Amino acid sequence: EMIPYSKVEPDLRILSENLVFNKSSSATEQMMERTLWEKAKDVAIKNGSSVPPKPRVIVKVERKKFPYDDFVEVEALEPPAPCSEYAQNKIPNHYKNSSIVHPSILSVRNGKLTDAVAQFKPTGWTDLRMDWDTDLLDVPAEFPYFKRSRDSVRSYITTLFNSEVTMYDGAMGTMIQKQGKWLDEAAFRGERFANITQNVKGNNDLLTLTQPSVIKDIYLGYLRGGSRLIGTNTFSGTSIAQADYKLESIVYELNYAAARLAREACDEITREDPTKPRFVVGACGPTNRTGSISPSVEDSSIRNVTFDELVTAYYEQVVGLMDGGADILIVETIFDTLNAKAALYAIGEYLEHAQVDVPVFVSGTLVDLSGRTLSGQTTEAFYASIRHAKPMCVGLNCALGAQQMVPFVKRLAACAECFVHVYSNAGLPNAMGGYDDTPEDMARYNEEFFRNKWLNMVGGCCGSTPAHIAAMKALLVEKQYEPRKLPPKRRPKMWLSGLEDLVVDDIYNHLGMPFLNVGERCNVAGSIQFKKLIMASKYGEAMDVAKKQVVDGAHVIDINVDDGMLDGLAAMQKFVKIAVTEPEVAKVPFMLDASKFEIVLAGLKWCQGKAIVNSISLKVGEALFKEHATLLRKHGAAVVVMAFDEQGQAATADEKIRICKRSYDILVNEVRFPPEDIIFDPNVLTIGTGMEEHANYGIDFITATKVIKEQC
């Protein structure tokens, strides 16, 4: 019997499409099972017996649409900017750093710049200036000209990156190595550090103070090779990294001097051609410690650095870079996204304290052809984890050559809402640890990026030289390759991440329903088995509970250790630190669940991905509610908001709607929390009790949920 395809039962249609188009490896078996059932059904009907259960086929249920789903995509002319008024309004940086007197910034500077001759004798500096708004060329007030304090760096870079694939610089370490044997231990020490007890050769950042002419010449070499932006010689410019050399005390000086030398070099080349102004990019490296990976093979909960220690170290570095004259900041060579989140948090704090707008770039490192960072994240998960900081440009650098980066750059260019960059190595390292790609090779291999319009900025990493930069620049000019266009502005969606990314609005569960499955068995109130394991400190076995939930279809793992007999703060941190090292668990995002805010915040500081915090509410009062929400926004977390206020828990539909709408307005309009990252819990309360006062609770919940979705 022939029937129109449109009249075929939805589940049979899915089976047929799976079979014909080979969409599923089990399509044949499922169709055979259905065929046997059809026959059994006919027999049962003929015999007047019961029809056997129909084999289940998952038919997707369409998500209910709301007015905000009809989002009209519009062309984006600039990347998303941070929520500060300075960034949103593109207020030019005044470059008068001496006028910035926030206590935290003054604390970093305290006693650091005291004697120009004693501290910076090799540079010839006779002043300790930190203001860069003077001694500027008088240039026209329109692109392509730029004048500090008058013009917005954010606006200028936006126009530049939309106009051309802009040249970044190349490797600093490679160029230092090319100096030859004269750059020995004594040369690294210089006069100032001649008598220190520890060896310092290899501490390239120190050369900024002891051999500044070497570093400045490298800057100038890249600028003359075509670089419009150059990174500072501060890859190891944190107290954490400098602790290896017992030089933590000079970190501020290292960053100040590196930025100031770069400022001088950029200004020198800009004066030669004011139509091509050059910019200093203050570089923040990854440090030599990692927040997500244990240094112990016996205990995966051990760490050799904390989030707060990373924030403190990066904050000090940022103050030095900005005082030295940096225009832009970059967090680079990220092998652990948690370290990057700490750096971005520190930068955010500095910008809030200084009340200025400074564009931020972020550059990740994929350690091998798996396309993952050392801490296990995919390209998309890495971006989803740091996008809350609204980087102006995001990209990849180091570890791989341009040829090996192609599939990963393609994926990043497809998902990033901001500008995209690459600065690859000059190929893979050879047997001697060197790099073999010639300038012509590197230009040719990067051409794949140019041809596909995946990039807005390009440079070089290990093995690259000014000649490599010049070759890529020449190719871009010769073939007139255009930069990547920003993607259109789309409807915002909650975008979470563990080791892999997850767009909540696009999720369907194992039953074909448009629901996000939250696994609640890593909750001491939701699983007696889990509770017993945590109480007995059997965290390894507790991980098996988490793994099973992921296997069974949980998209997110809820973690709750609220119990009067537990140290919740310690238990939450230990569980999360172990969980992030378990790939089968960490692949999904976490929901950090606790009644005390300090517990969820502590857990959040060990999550490299974008997590959900459960929960906050107005029951603590509006002021504390805003404080909690602001901290979560800075950490990039999504949040569950309970329908509580100062008067208690909402019971009626009207109360649920009122409290959730009030919470939403405060979060979005005052805290500037991303609306797509807000989840409301209207509290279903007790149902099915038979008590008259509970009779409408279920109806009120459903009614309120619909209205909240419409109004929020």
JODA-V454710 format. One record per backbone hydrogen bond with DSSP energy under -0.5 kcal/mol. CO is the residue of the C=O (numbers start at 0). NH is the residue of the N-H. Records with the same first field share a line. If there is no record, write none. Layout:
CO = NH / NH
//
This chain:
3 = 6
4 = 7
8 = 12
9 = 13
10 = 14
11 = 15
12 = 16
13 = 17
14 = 18
15 = 19
16 = 20
17 = 22 / 23
23 = 26
25 = 29
26 = 30
27 = 31
28 = 32
29 = 33
30 = 34
31 = 35
32 = 36
33 = 37
34 = 38
35 = 39
36 = 40
37 = 41
38 = 42
39 = 43
40 = 44
41 = 45
42 = 46
43 = 47 / 48
44 = 47
56 = 58
57 = 59
59 = 61
65 = 68 / 69
66 = 69
68 = 70
69 = 71
70 = 72
73 = 488
74 = 76
83 = 87
84 = 88
85 = 90
86 = 89
92 = 148
94 = 96 / 131
95 = 98
96 = 99
98 = 100
101 = 104 / 105
102 = 106
103 = 107
104 = 108
105 = 109
108 = 111 / 112
111 = 113
114 = 118
115 = 119
116 = 120
119 = 122 / 123 / 124
120 = 123
129 = 96
136 = 138
139 = 141
141 = 144
143 = 276
146 = 149 / 150
151 = 155
152 = 156
153 = 157
154 = 158
155 = 159
156 = 160
157 = 161
158 = 162
159 = 162 / 163
163 = 165
165 = 457
166 = 227 / 228
168 = 459
170 = 174
171 = 175
172 = 176
173 = 177
175 = 178
176 = 179
179 = 182
181 = 183
183 = 187
184 = 188
185 = 189
188 = 192
190 = 193
192 = 195
199 = 202
201 = 203
202 = 205 / 206
203 = 206
204 = 207
205 = 208 / 209
206 = 210
210 = 213 / 214
211 = 215
212 = 216
213 = 217
214 = 218
215 = 219
216 = 220
217 = 221
218 = 222
219 = 223
220 = 224
221 = 226
222 = 225
227 = 278
229 = 280
231 = 233
233 = 236 / 284
234 = 286
235 = 237
237 = 241
238 = 242
240 = 243
241 = 244 / 246
242 = 245
246 = 249
247 = 250
249 = 253
250 = 254
251 = 255
252 = 256
253 = 257
254 = 258
255 = 259
256 = 260
257 = 261
258 = 262
259 = 263
260 = 264
261 = 265
262 = 266
263 = 267
264 = 268
265 = 269
266 = 270
267 = 271
268 = 272
272 = 275
278 = 229 / 280
279 = 281 / 326 / 327
280 = 231 / 282
281 = 329
282 = 284
283 = 331
298 = 301
305 = 309
306 = 310
307 = 311
308 = 312
309 = 313
310 = 314
311 = 315
312 = 316
313 = 317
314 = 318
315 = 319
316 = 320
317 = 321
318 = 322
319 = 323
320 = 325
321 = 324
327 = 281
328 = 360
329 = 283 / 331
330 = 362
332 = 334
333 = 364
334 = 374
335 = 338 / 339
336 = 340
337 = 341
338 = 342
339 = 343
340 = 344
341 = 345
342 = 346
343 = 347
344 = 348
345 = 349
346 = 350
347 = 351
348 = 352
349 = 353
350 = 354 / 355
355 = 357
358 = 328
359 = 391 / 392
360 = 330
361 = 394
362 = 333
363 = 396
364 = 366
367 = 370
370 = 378
371 = 366 / 367
372 = 375
376 = 372
377 = 381
378 = 382
379 = 383
380 = 384
381 = 385
382 = 385 / 386
385 = 388
386 = 389
391 = 418
392 = 361
393 = 420
394 = 363
395 = 422
397 = 399
399 = 424
400 = 404
401 = 405
402 = 405
404 = 407 / 408
405 = 409
406 = 410
407 = 411
408 = 412
409 = 413
410 = 414
411 = 414 / 415
418 = 393
419 = 455 / 456
420 = 395
421 = 458
422 = 397
423 = 460
424 = 401 / 426
425 = 436
427 = 435
429 = 432
433 = 429
437 = 441
438 = 442
439 = 443
440 = 444
441 = 445
442 = 446
444 = 447
445 = 448 / 449
446 = 450
447 = 451
448 = 453
449 = 452
454 = 483
455 = 165
456 = 421
457 = 167
458 = 423
460 = 170 / 463
461 = 425
464 = 467 / 468
465 = 469
466 = 470
467 = 471
468 = 472
469 = 473
470 = 474
471 = 475
472 = 476
473 = 477
474 = 478
475 = 479 / 480
488 = 73
493 = 495 / 503
495 = 501
498 = 377
499 = 497
501 = 495 / 503
502 = 505
503 = 506
508 = 511
511 = 60
512 = 508 / 514
514 = 516
515 = 517
516 = 518 / 554 / 555
517 = 519
518 = 557
521 = 559
522 = 525 / 526
526 = 530
527 = 531
528 = 532
529 = 533
530 = 534
531 = 535
532 = 537
533 = 536
536 = 538
537 = 541
538 = 542
539 = 543
540 = 543 / 544
541 = 545
542 = 546
543 = 547
544 = 548
545 = 549
546 = 550
547 = 551
548 = 553
549 = 552
554 = 588
555 = 518 / 557
556 = 590
557 = 521 / 559
558 = 592
559 = 523
560 = 562
562 = 565
565 = 567
566 = 570
567 = 571
568 = 572
569 = 573
570 = 574
571 = 575
572 = 576
573 = 577
574 = 578
575 = 579
577 = 580
578 = 581 / 585
580 = 582
581 = 584 / 585
582 = 586
584 = 587
585 = 498
586 = 497 / 499
588 = 556
589 = 591 / 611
590 = 558 / 592
591 = 613
592 = 560
595 = 598 / 599
596 = 600
597 = 601
598 = 602
599 = 603
600 = 604
602 = 605
603 = 606
605 = 607
608 = 610
609 = 496
610 = 637
611 = 591
612 = 639
613 = 593
615 = 641
616 = 619
617 = 620
620 = 624
621 = 625
622 = 626
623 = 627
624 = 628
625 = 629
626 = 630
627 = 631
628 = 632
629 = 633
630 = 634
631 = 635 / 636
632 = 635
637 = 612
638 = 640 / 678
639 = 614 / 615 / 641
640 = 680
641 = 643
642 = 649
643 = 617
644 = 647
647 = 644
651 = 655
652 = 656
653 = 657
654 = 658
655 = 659
656 = 660
657 = 661
658 = 662
659 = 663
660 = 664
661 = 665
662 = 666
663 = 667
664 = 668 / 669
665 = 669 / 670
666 = 671 / 672
673 = 676
674 = 677
676 = 638 / 678
678 = 640
679 = 681
680 = 642
690 = 693
691 = 694
693 = 696
695 = 699
696 = 700
697 = 701
698 = 702
699 = 703
700 = 704
701 = 705
702 = 706
703 = 707
704 = 708
705 = 709
706 = 710
707 = 711
//
